[in-house]
Amino acid sequence: MNGIAFRIGVVAPGSPLAEGVAERVQALAATLYPRRPPAIRFHPQCFLRHGHFAGDDDARAAALIEVANDPALDAVWIARGGYGSCRIAEQVLPRLGEAARAKSWLGYSDAGTLLAGLYRHGIGRAAHGPMPADIGRDGGEAAVARALAWLVEGAPDALEPSVVPGIRTAAFNITILSNLLGTPFEPDLSDHVLMLEEVAEHHYRIDRSLFHITSTPGIRRVAGIRLGRCSPIRHPLFGARRHRP
């Protein structure tokens, strides 16, 4: 990089970031890379609030397009999950230029719809992995450190140990993949190892989504499926009173 610090743009296509996250992530990056810390730029849109979202649809789309098309940035890091990426993906993808195609992209959960669309259209180098908001959870600093190791160094040991060089691999949250199948964002996963995980869903919803995923013709062309962690499982209330007309 000719002495220039690696430059990461953070944007929130779904929910807003909590206060203090940016400072904690930047401080961790400075500790991990004291000689040349990466320049992590949090777009102001990350902290907007419009109901559940980090700004309305137009604001989130505009920020994502701005960060993606900025030639001064090397990577796009999705700030956090939540909900919202699918609402802006069709607006964003056609407006991504050459600078967006040269970037690494990192996120998971809600960001899976965008990452799938990027992969389908051959835009950038997309990966399923930790986001800045993860710094607030148990083990969060280690997760964010792995994300930075992949973004800044392309470190092989930042990858899931089962990933084999030379074998195409894709990873998704189960609910996100189930919802995007049959849409314009569904990528061709033929001959890929498909890795699946889920966070905070009911067991029956996970089961229902897996039925949908494994019944889809395109998914039946994958090389295999690896099921990762699904936790914590939400438990429904049994015996609750049901509404009757």
Secondary structure, DSSP 4 states (H G I P E B T S, - for coil): -TTPPPEEEEE-SSSPPPTTHHHHHHHHHHHH-SSS--EEEE-GGGG--BTTBSS-HHHHHHHHHHHHT-TT-SEEEE---SS-HHHHHHHHGGG--HHHHTSEEEE-GGGHHHHHHHHHTT-SEEEE---GGGGGSTTHHHHHHHHHIIIII--GGGS-TT--TTS-EEEEEHHHHHHHTTSTT----TTPEEEEEESS-BHHHHHHHHHHHHHSTTGGGSSEEEEEEE-SPB-PPTTPPPP--
